[in-house]
Amino acid sequence: MTQSVMKDNIAYLNVWMNYNPAFKENLSIIGNELVWKDHDKEESIDISHFYLPEMLYNENFRRQIAETHELTGEDLFQIIKIYVQTEEILEAAQKEFASSPIIEDISTRTENGNIFLVITDNQSKKYRYDTKEPEKVINTFLDLKDEKGTVTLKEFGRVIQNEKFK
């Protein structure tokens, strides 16, 4: 897959460089990396896992890439770098989401006069959460679930920690 992506990436970069020959002064591809070089400065980023043609969905980018003097080689490099880094962040978030159990149910229980929450995940594991504000925690969970559809334990843990429920 990497070879196919790189083949297309190189083809699109060549077309973009033909629209703007100034890109050729500062940009090159070495292996799987896009390299930007200007005098004594050099930066590179691996583009083998990002499909550059997807950037054309952005109307502003599509317009600017076709104009000869709209973007410099450094501008194009930085734009591509942001797209690649954003993709990496989104993939990491998806992996984290996939690895964390999903909350199936939250209920209250009473033991020795103390109310606590029982959180059940999609693997039927139960977790106890002691709080003085069980209704508020449950409402927070329900709001998250309405917004996202599913809520992982990690995600809910972060929200609870940020809200500082005790």
SULCORHU-V720521 format. One record per residue. N is the residue number from 1. RES is the residue in one small letter. PHI is phi in degrees with one decimal (NA if undefined). D_CENTER is the distance of its C-alpha to the mean C-alpha in Angstrom with 2 decimals. Layout:
N:RES:PHI:D_CENTER
N:RES:PHI:D_CENTER
This chain:
1:m:NA:20.85
2:t:-57.6:19.96
3:q:-63.5:23.36
4:s:-64.6:22.92
5:v:-61.5:19.61
6:m:-64.7:21.33
7:k:-59.4:24.45
8:d:-66.4:22.80
9:n:-59.6:20.81
10:i:-63.8:24.16
11:a:-61.0:25.97
12:y:-66.9:23.74
13:l:-60.7:23.84
14:n:-62.3:27.60
15:v:-63.5:27.97
16:w:-62.7:26.05
17:m:-68.1:28.27
18:n:-69.5:31.28
19:y:-66.3:30.45
20:n:-131.0:30.10
21:p:-58.4:32.23
22:a:-63.5:31.27
23:f:-59.6:27.90
24:k:-63.4:30.07
25:e:-66.7:31.40
26:n:-118.0:28.20
27:l:-114.1:25.84
28:s:-153.5:26.38
29:i:-114.9:24.80
30:i:-124.1:25.84
31:g:65.0:24.89
32:n:-100.3:21.18
33:e:-110.8:20.52
34:l:-89.7:20.74
35:v:-115.6:23.07
36:w:-110.1:23.94
37:k:-137.0:27.32
38:d:-142.7:29.52
39:h:53.9:32.72
40:d:-97.4:31.86
41:k:-99.5:28.09
42:e:-148.7:25.78
43:e:-143.1:22.08
44:s:-142.7:20.27
45:i:-148.2:16.94
46:d:-73.3:16.56
47:i:-110.6:15.88
48:s:-73.8:16.97
49:h:-110.4:13.72
50:f:-127.6:12.72
51:y:-90.6:15.18
52:l:-53.0:16.42
53:p:-56.8:18.36
54:e:-62.2:15.31
55:m:-64.7:15.46
56:l:-71.2:18.81
57:y:-66.9:17.46
58:n:-82.3:17.21
59:e:-60.7:20.88
60:n:-62.3:21.20
61:f:-62.9:19.94
62:r:-58.4:22.24
63:r:-69.6:25.10
64:q:-70.1:24.68
65:i:-67.0:24.37
66:a:-84.1:27.68
67:e:-91.8:29.50
68:t:-58.1:31.23
69:h:-113.8:30.87
70:e:-75.1:27.74
71:l:-124.9:25.42
72:t:-94.6:26.32
73:g:-59.5:25.15
74:e:-65.6:23.29
75:d:-57.3:21.63
76:l:-61.7:20.51
77:f:-59.7:19.29
78:q:-65.0:17.26
79:i:-63.1:15.72
80:i:-62.3:14.85
81:k:-59.2:13.55
82:i:-64.9:11.11
83:y:-59.7:9.97
84:v:-62.8:9.81
85:q:-65.7:8.03
86:t:-63.0:5.22
87:e:-60.3:5.38
88:e:-63.3:5.93
89:i:-64.4:3.40
90:l:-63.9:1.84
91:e:-64.3:5.54
92:a:-63.4:6.49
93:a:-64.6:5.81
94:q:-65.7:7.64
95:k:-64.2:10.14
96:e:-63.4:10.82
97:f:-60.6:11.42
98:a:-66.3:13.63
99:s:-89.8:15.54
100:s:-99.5:16.49
101:p:-60.5:19.50
102:i:-97.6:19.46
103:i:-74.9:22.00
104:e:-97.9:24.81
105:d:-156.9:27.30
106:i:-132.5:28.28
107:s:-139.9:31.97
108:t:-101.0:34.44
109:r:-137.5:37.24
110:t:-123.6:40.19
111:e:-141.6:41.77
112:n:53.2:44.73
113:g:79.6:44.13
114:n:-100.7:40.52
115:i:-93.7:37.75
116:f:-142.5:34.43
117:l:-101.2:31.48
118:v:-116.6:30.97
119:i:-105.9:27.44
120:t:-111.7:27.47
121:d:-98.7:24.53
122:n:-72.0:24.29
123:q:-105.8:26.15
124:s:63.3:28.99
125:k:-84.4:28.54
126:k:-115.7:29.64
127:y:-129.0:28.65
128:r:-98.9:30.82
129:y:-132.0:29.58
130:d:-86.9:32.34
131:t:-152.7:32.03
132:k:-87.3:34.57
133:e:-127.5:32.49
134:p:-61.6:31.77
135:e:-63.4:31.81
136:k:-65.8:29.23
137:v:-65.7:26.87
138:i:-62.9:27.48
139:n:-63.6:26.94
140:t:-63.0:23.60
141:f:-61.8:22.61
142:l:-62.8:24.04
143:d:-62.8:22.19
144:l:-61.9:18.80
145:k:-64.5:19.97
146:d:-62.3:21.15
147:e:-74.0:17.89
148:k:-110.3:15.55
149:g:91.8:18.20
150:t:-130.4:17.56
151:v:-129.2:17.10
152:t:-86.2:16.58
153:l:-60.6:18.87
154:k:-61.7:16.29
155:e:-62.2:14.73
156:f:-67.0:18.31
157:g:-59.9:19.48
158:r:-64.6:17.18
159:v:-63.9:18.39
160:i:-61.4:21.94
161:q:-63.1:21.79
162:n:-68.5:20.64
163:e:-78.4:23.38
164:k:57.0:25.80
165:f:-69.4:27.69
166:k:-124.1:30.80
